[in-house]
Amino acid sequence: MIRHVINITDLSRDEIDRILDRAAELEPIAHRGSSNILSGRILATLFYEPSTRTRLSFDAAMKRLGGDVIDFGPIESSSIAKGENLADTISVISGYADAIVLRHPKEGAARMASEFSSVPVINAGDGAGQHPTQTLLDLYTIRKESHLSNVKIALVGDLRYGRTVHSLAHALSLYNARIYLVSPDQLQMPDSIKGDLINSGTRITETTDIDDIIDVVDVLYLTRIQKERFPDPGEYQMVAGSYRITNETLRNVKDDLIIMHPLPRAGEIDCEVDASKHAIYFKQSFYGVPVRMAILSMVME
Ligand code: CP
């Protein structure tokens, strides 16, 4: 059976824990090491939307495991510019590679691609839908830098369009997390996801004010307001800059609070916070390499 990675809810807690354990085993290789675990294998990376971390950490992960990467580059220089549809592109590229990483602006695109692929498809972000590999690296970060079971976590910012928080909220429900949802009223977590959390027994609290919760949480997870997903630029202007963390904001937080962000940031965290012991968002980006090594080895080994 082909093992696709499309939605975090396709994975059980046991499977997630096994991926995180495998990432921990592989982490020494991610620090300038090499291996031949995936020697002779080819990964195709198809990004229909911009990316720095996801694209390059998949590339680094594959190469550190001894494999190769093909990429169609900017879509203007591929046959997509001539009107080729996603189904045909996937049918063709699955003949060239042993797995495909796909980022696409349309929610559901990765699931659709998996139906046309003869090799595993890994969802690297589908519109405002899901970003399951980001969630796995987020869980790895929380487990390593804080604790996962019973964690008190605030998801802050654009909870409506931010796909990382959609996947993460679902995954946290497997770990008995206490989740604080902090957003402007217009950018609240979709009702369907809140319903799933409540049905799973997860305790959630919604607020617009970060000061209500900042002193009680173990993890502060900030997100960018997803400007590109707003149908009306005027609506974006109304919520842009809603939250901005500075050293002053952090004056009464828990001593072992960790601050995370999937990045890129767009003003949510002042650069002065980078030197704080609480700031672990650059480490979090690095953990994308061992976690994606674990995912690649799971689908291709
Ligand atoms: N976190 C994340 O998905 O970053 P990129 O958009 O740079 O890949």
Residues whose N, C-alpha, C, O or C-beta is under 5 A from the ligand:
A	BS01	CP	P50 S51 T52 R53 T54 R55 P262 L263 P264
